[in-house]
Amino acid sequence: MTAISIIGAGKLGTSLGRILSKKGYKILWISDKDPAAARESRRMIGRGKATTDVARAAEHASVIFLCVPDEEIARVAKRLAGARFEWKEKIVFHTSGIFSSKALMALKAKGASIGSFHPAQSFSRKDTPPRHFKKITIGLDGDARALDLARKIIKKIGASPVIVKPENKRLYHAACSLASNLFIPLLDMACELLEQAGIKKNKALKILLPLVEGTLQNVKHFDRAAALTGPIARGDSATVYAHLGALKKFPRARRAYRILGVKALDLARKKNLPPKKIKNLSRMLEGK
């Protein structure tokens, strides 16, 4: 049985520990600089022991996941590299989306195999259900031994792997953030506009959620161009003009509408929108 220790008892570290334990991996230690956080995660995972000592957590594990904030990865790796035990048989992953496995070079120099293991999924709480990993994609890079194990783990938890070249990690992570993190402020902006339209705050989200969920279902079943609906998709310049007029008092939302509208128009072109309609909308959205 593969013995795993998790360093970083946050939302991802705890959620990862839960799914790995459920799939038969032996969780040895859960380490965190906050002892209460480590104990809480240990209770949620139901296996292993809690500690604040990262070296202790790593010593007897064959696999170590560093689920620490991005800015702490290199520091924790250097600290571990100073531990007085053998690293040759160990595999170490970090879970950052923006950094490549090179952030673990201090451990590579000690003989460990290294890799990055980034779940393209949002984790909003420590007790995220294990099913949250099903059918997601894990972004990987690293040496051959680390990648071989990562693929086995990914298959076991029901996810899919994708190799991301080290030089492309920043772009990869920006794409994930654009689709996930920055979707939230866009939705919040839409809620604020509904409030300005006289709709109560507690009602705004209830109005928009079914619309968002329906759009996501369309994206799942059709390509992105086919899933696009609304005035830009049908070339309705009068409605777009009315929207832009209504948004004059809300410049930030107006800018967002224009920027995203231009991208929507790119998709609309794929739906064979007549050139005249494309030209009219392009002028309007780009403010020409």
Secondary structure, 3 states (H helix, E strand, C coil): CCEEEEECCCHHHHHHHHHHHHCCCEEEEEECCCHHHHHHHHHHHCCCEEECCHHHHHHCCCEEEECCCHHHHHHHHHHHHCCCCCCCCCEEEECCCCCCHHHHHHHHCCCCEEEEEEECCCCCCCCCCHHHHCCCEEEEEECHHHHHHHHHHHHHHCCEEEECCHHHHHHHHHHHHHHCCCHHHHHHHHHHHHHHCCCCHHHHHHHHHHHHHHHHHHHHHCCHHHHCCCCCCCCCHHHHHHHHHHHHHCHHHHHHHHHHHHHHHHHHHCCCCCHHHHHHHHHHHCCC
